[in-house]
Amino acid sequence: MLDNLTQRLAKVVKTMRGEARLTEANTAEMLREVRLALLEADVALPAVREFIGKVKEKALGEEVVGSLSPGQALVGVVQRELGALMGADLGPEATQLSFAQQPPAIILMAGLQGVGKTTTVGKLAKYLREQKKKKVLTVSADVYRPAAIAQLQSVTGQAGADFFPSTAQDKPVDIALAALDWAKKHYHDVLIIDTAGRLGIDEEMMKEITAVHGAVKPIETLFVVDAMLGQDAINTAKAFNDALPLTGIVLTKLDGDSRGGAALSVRHITGKPIKFAGVSEKLDGLEAFDPTRMANRVLGMGDILALVEEARKGVDEKAAAELAAKVKAGGKFDMNDFKAQLGQMKKMGGMAGLVDKLPAQFQQAAGNANMDQAEKQVRRMVGIIDSMTPAERAKPDLIKAARKRRIAAGAGVQVQEVNRMLNQFEQMQTMMKKLQGGGLMKMMRSMKG
Ligand code: GDP
């Protein structure tokens, strides 16, 4: 995600940190690097100018020059200003969805065709249902493409939300009003309205969505923009922002190999907060956007919070709770439990996915090759456990030399590897005893707190 920008900025940040003395000359040189990195990532010129101007002003001010480690203080300034560029200056509330409307709270989606609007409706429906416990209804006002209506029906089904059918013969405003009426009668908390997108800005389209907006008065009007679009994104954002009172932005396809900077300027151009980021084609690929965290990530400082969240998401809470209860009740931690824990590790999005969120310097240290190795290692360990008999799994003490040889042959590994694995198992067992009841979930919680 924003890989190029991240790599370049991480390098400048490293230089900055090392500077014991800041002069006008070396500050200018470092800021030139930052400026180039942003421009190259497609951040719009006015946004870059404003950003550099603010950093310069603060960098040459008392707090940086007078501080004990001016380099570090300068990094702090860049970090804060980049966060501000991404929307941190709007306050933490700004990125939240508002539901302050007589139910249902209406969310109107706007944006060009192909940017990921319909997918985002599915993601939002899932997020609102699962994380916010809302009863959600979706409807498509895209009367030009029957396929779009069918696609919305499909993603809504996958999200476990309700779908209000519409047809190409209906008028968008009528569709929206009928869905609203239905949502009220069936006590939905949220109604999400998907709209028709065109390939470019089009007056008819603007009129139509403005009419829908006027008819249902949504509490949220989200502009969906594709991070891969480059500078075009900025013009589109401007046109939509002029036509509609947008309340927020959804950046999609941030997982792609894009420069992404244009999308970041969208927030600057519209003055509206980025509320969500789309990070995969799947329905769980939606992240609440946090400007400060994003800025840190881009500066190569990693996103530890996202890492912990990811790990928590991957962990099957029910399985972990069952295991905890078992250990607490004096039950023994056996090979089956060990295997389940290895499985949890795999579920945490794979180690490579986790490493992506580590600070840049750790990422380099970890290196992709090592991550592959680590994943292979986990697979091999699972293979070894699979070669054990149920009795051995329940009572690993049974495993002596002859059995070890049989297990090694079954898993296609050396006996040493079986030994290593048994050692690791014992360590885990000891740790489980120590944790007495908290287990994995306790570890995760302590990471968070
Ligand atoms: P719409 O025309 O704006 O409704 O766009 P769609 O929702 O049909 O999405 C267009 C394409 O983008 C589809 O192939 C989606 O799977 C893909 N897509 C949407 N959001 C994301 C995302 O966050 N990441 C990636 N990689 N693909 C996405």
Boltz pocket constraint, residues with backbone or C-beta under 6 A from the ligand:
constraints:
  - pocket:
      binder: B
      contacts: [[A, 111], [A, 112], [A, 113], [A, 114], [A, 115], [A, 116], [A, 117], [A, 118], [A, 119], [A, 120], [A, 197], [A, 251], [A, 252], [A, 253], [A, 254], [A, 255], [A, 256], [A, 277], [A, 278], [A, 279], [A, 280], [A, 281], [A, 285]]
      max_distance: 6.0
